[in-house]
Each structure stands twice: as C-alpha cells, then as structure tokens.
Amino acid sequence: MTLDKLSLDEMVQGIESVDEKWEDLLCHHNAEKIWADAVKRRESLNAFCSLAARWPAIVHQYKKLKSFTKKSTNAPQISLCGT
C-alpha cells in the first residue's frame, strides 16, 4: 500500500483506516517526517476551512488569485498563521 495524502489525512483525523497503512507508516524509514508533514497539511486545511466559513468572499478572491497565478507562474505560498 502507498501512503498517499488522502490516506495520511484520514489517519491524522482518526478516521478508521486500514491497519496496513499504519504498518507502512511505522515501517517507513522517514515516518516521523511523513507524519509531521501530514499533521501540518491537516492544520493548514483546518485553518483554511475556518477562514472560508467566516469570510467566504475572501476565500473566493483567494481562489481567483490562485487560479490566475497557476496560469502564469507557481502560486505563492500563503500562510494563515504567523509562522
């Protein structure tokens, strides 16, 4: 089995997942980094969802900007936290 982003996201959220995925993660030589990256991705998604729920118009403008920048260059990294 592969450790894709969706599977890792489910694991971070505590959603029922297949035992083999946990075994794959624990046996992977870079397990700590993979897990830390998955947690960081989930935290970022949670922050974005919170922003979207409070200010949908801002998120709509962000999506338009991101779509425009994808067509011309790599999209800029925007952080919702102070880090």
C-alpha positions as CSV (number, residue, x, y, z in Angstrom):
1,M,0.0,0.0,0.0
2,T,1.1,3.6,-0.6
3,L,1.0,6.4,1.9
4,D,-0.9,9.0,-0.2
5,K,-2.0,12.4,1.2
6,L,-5.7,11.3,1.5
7,S,-4.8,8.2,3.5
8,L,-2.5,10.2,5.7
9,D,-5.2,12.9,6.2
10,E,-7.7,10.2,7.3
11,M,-5.1,8.8,9.7
12,V,-4.4,12.2,11.2
13,Q,-8.1,12.8,11.7
14,G,-8.6,9.5,13.4
15,I,-10.9,8.2,10.7
16,E,-11.0,4.4,10.5
17,S,-8.2,3.3,8.2
18,V,-6.7,0.0,7.2
19,D,-4.1,-1.4,9.5
20,E,-1.7,-2.0,6.7
21,K,-1.4,1.8,6.2
22,W,-0.4,2.2,9.8
23,E,2.2,-0.6,9.4
24,D,3.5,1.0,6.2
25,L,3.9,4.3,8.0
26,L,5.6,2.8,11.1
27,C,8.0,0.8,9.0
28,H,8.9,3.6,6.7
29,H,12.4,5.0,7.3
30,N,11.2,8.6,7.2
31,A,8.0,8.0,9.3
32,E,8.4,11.0,11.6
33,K,8.8,13.5,8.7
34,I,5.9,11.9,6.8
35,W,3.6,12.1,9.9
36,A,4.7,15.7,10.8
37,D,4.0,16.8,7.2
38,A,0.6,15.2,7.3
39,V,-0.3,16.9,10.5
40,K,0.9,20.3,9.2
41,R,-1.2,19.8,6.0
42,R,-4.2,19.0,8.1
43,E,-3.7,22.0,10.3
44,S,-3.4,24.2,7.2
45,L,-6.6,22.7,5.8
46,N,-8.5,23.3,9.1
47,A,-7.3,26.9,9.2
48,F,-8.4,27.5,5.6
49,C,-11.8,25.9,6.3
50,S,-12.3,28.1,9.3
51,L,-11.4,31.2,7.2
52,A,-13.8,30.0,4.5
53,A,-16.6,29.6,7.0
54,R,-16.1,33.1,8.4
55,W,-15.3,35.1,5.3
56,P,-16.3,33.3,2.1
57,A,-15.8,36.4,-0.1
58,I,-12.1,36.5,0.9
59,V,-11.7,32.8,0.0
60,H,-13.4,33.4,-3.3
61,Q,-10.9,36.2,-4.1
62,Y,-8.0,33.9,-3.0
63,K,-9.2,31.1,-5.3
64,K,-9.4,33.6,-8.2
65,L,-5.9,34.8,-7.5
66,K,-4.5,31.3,-7.1
67,S,-6.1,30.3,-10.4
68,F,-4.6,33.3,-12.2
69,T,-1.1,32.7,-10.7
70,K,-1.2,29.0,-11.7
71,K,-1.7,30.0,-15.3
72,S,1.3,32.3,-15.3
73,T,3.7,31.1,-12.6
74,N,3.9,29.0,-9.5
75,A,1.3,30.0,-6.9
76,P,2.7,31.9,-3.9
77,Q,2.7,30.2,-0.5
78,I,0.2,32.0,1.7
79,S,0.1,31.2,5.4
80,L,-2.9,31.8,7.6
81,C,-0.7,31.6,10.7
82,G,2.1,33.9,11.9
83,T,4.7,31.2,11.3
